Amino acid sequence: MVKREAKAFITVDEVRVIQTKEWLTLKEAALLLNVSPLTLRRWTLAGKVKSKKMGRKHMFRKGEL
């Protein structure tokens, strides 16, 4: 059984990184929206959130979130 610890807060460094980027990774976008990466992936596959596929990764435009 795998147990994960919930991450409740974003650090100051993570906020600075998110503010400077135009395109965000799945994990960064999930932090910004305060949802789990799995939830954001489900929303993307359901068409609720737009993303662009770059290679194998989903990238999210910060302005569209």
C-alpha positions in Angstrom: 0.0 0.0 0.0 1.4 3.4 -1.0 0.7 6.3 1.3 1.1 9.9 0.2 1.3 12.9 2.4 -0.9 15.8 1.4 0.9 19.0 0.6 -1.1 21.8 2.1 0.9 24.8 1.2 2.9 26.2 -1.6 6.4 27.5 -0.8 7.5 31.0 -1.7 10.0 29.5 -4.3 7.2 27.6 -6.0 5.1 30.7 -6.2 8.0 32.6 -7.9 8.5 29.9 -10.4 4.8 29.7 -11.3 4.6 33.5 -11.6 7.5 33.7 -14.1 6.4 30.9 -16.4 3.8 31.1 -19.2 3.4 27.4 -19.6 3.0 25.2 -16.5 3.5 21.5 -15.9 0.7 19.3 -14.6 2.1 19.5 -11.1 2.6 23.3 -11.1 -0.9 23.9 -12.5 -2.4 21.6 -9.9 -0.6 23.6 -7.2 -2.0 26.8 -8.6 -5.5 25.4 -8.7 -5.2 23.7 -5.3 -6.2 20.3 -6.6 -4.3 17.1 -6.9 -2.4 16.3 -10.1 -4.7 13.3 -10.7 -7.8 15.5 -10.5 -6.3 17.9 -13.0 -5.4 15.1 -15.3 -9.0 13.8 -15.2 -10.3 17.3 -16.0 -7.9 17.5 -18.9 -9.0 14.1 -20.3 -12.6 15.1 -19.8 -12.1 18.3 -21.7 -12.9 20.6 -18.8 -9.4 22.2 -18.9 -7.4 22.9 -22.0 -3.8 21.7 -22.3 -1.2 21.3 -25.0 0.6 18.0 -25.3 4.4 18.5 -25.6 5.9 15.1 -26.0 4.4 12.9 -23.3 3.6 15.8 -21.0 0.5 18.0 -20.7 1.4 21.7 -20.5 -1.1 24.3 -19.3 -1.1 28.0 -20.3 -1.3 30.0 -17.1 -3.7 32.6 -18.6 -6.2 29.9 -19.5 -6.4 28.4 -16.0 
